[in-house]
Amino acid sequence: MRIAVSGLGVVSALGVGVERNFAALAAEQTGVSPAPSLLETSHRLPVGELQLTNEELHALCGVPFSEHLSRTALLGLLAVREAMKDARLPQGLRVGLVSATSVGGMDLTEHFFRSFVEDDTTGRLRDVKMHDCAASTEVIATYCGIKGYRTTISTACSSSANAILLGMKLLRHHLLDAVVVGGTDALSAFTLNGFQSLMILDSEPSRPFDASRRGLNLGEGAGYVVLQREGELSHEPYCYVAGAANSNDAHHQTASSEEGEGAYRAMLGALQAGGVAPSEVDYINVHGTGTGNNDLSEGRAMCRLFGDEMPLFSSTKGFTGHTLAAAGGIEAVFSVLSIARGVVYANLRFREPIPEHGLCPVAHHRTACEIRTVLSNSFGFGGNCSSVLFTK
């Protein structure tokens, strides 16, 4: 049984919607700004921030501002609506939602905390009603009319990839007829502070897989794809999800193992699940955060798996920033478009390969490519590593 991708939806610092995101990627125009302009923080660090206020997002979603939804929920709602419209799902299907997030409603909780920390008898409780990760999933399902199975996944940066993995299982076991899978995360001061304390944020725009890399830039956004069983679609699919795998190198709370054991096992598992040999992979949308640890570890895992037959690869985080739980969903959309439109994206700001493995990503946008097989990597904290394999 093949699982088809029938709909796409995405929101990122590049803009709202698939076409706006794709146009920015093709033009090599980054969405990473020098510092936050909407987020309330004292940090002056580059971020991938969508230039729309929460009030503007409410209006775009058609939801009254008085509903006071979290930014995470609003971003997800926009992307899911686009994906479902694109899929053109007929009436009567059992439709589910598997949504990933790590930030949850933290953007609103911060407002409550500022008052509460000064006086524990104050604070507006409506600012914490969406704190739980599942709250955004319920809001998205409600406003999108998704009444079937729905659940929330939070496994750090691998969350959306794991949502895709679960969605495939739900279809294969005939528990649903269609499932919307992906993730959403908004910027918050809490997240920025946390990553700054880990000393892995770059004070300049990130340079994934470059010898001079010094860290990542955080971003926000949402990306979702609609999955259906082959033969049950109302139109030609974009491509297929041939396989996916999750592994854990159990090495460290936040760092990947030096040899990339988890990354290697995730990529190998996805290829084996899809019955695809390493030599058949045309492009890898790498996790590529721009940190010293990730890019060295991921590169070593790639060298171990692909050897001298290294596929084309690039990181798109230079465009969007690292969107945490949403990264795998956004990059799944980009991976599907790579197959559907025959393109390979630029790895922005690459100049010099990492000496330890010498790998060179694609530096500039390529068109008219024959892309039949794409591997999308999402590697998270705690060693939680997932890879998704898309095929034509």
Summary of the structure (lengths in Angstrom):
residues: 392
radius of gyration: 19.4
end to end distance: 14.9
largest distance: 63.8
contacts: 1612
relative contact order: 0.19
helix: 37%
strand: 21%
